[in-house]
Amino acid sequence: MISLFKGLIPAILLTWVVSGIMGSNGSKGGFLFIHQLNIAGNSAFATSSHNFYWSWPLFIFSTALSFFIFKMLE
């Protein structure tokens, strides 16, 4: 179970970097389905919104990959 939580950090970074590079060039990534997420800040302190590219299939695959790598290192 600890390996799964350890694997989330490299999975998030890998997904963010790959989706950001491919999405900023206008590519959808085929089966990766890269799309732009919009996080709106509707609180009293933050009224701005943030956009970034994300891919759920890539995140799930990279989480599984890093989970198995950390599991083999135990």
Buried (B, 14 or more C-beta within 10 A) or exposed (E): EEBBEBBBEBBBEBBBEBBBEBBEEEEEBEEBEBEEEEEEEEEEEEEEEEEEBBBEBBBEBBBEBBBEEBEEEE
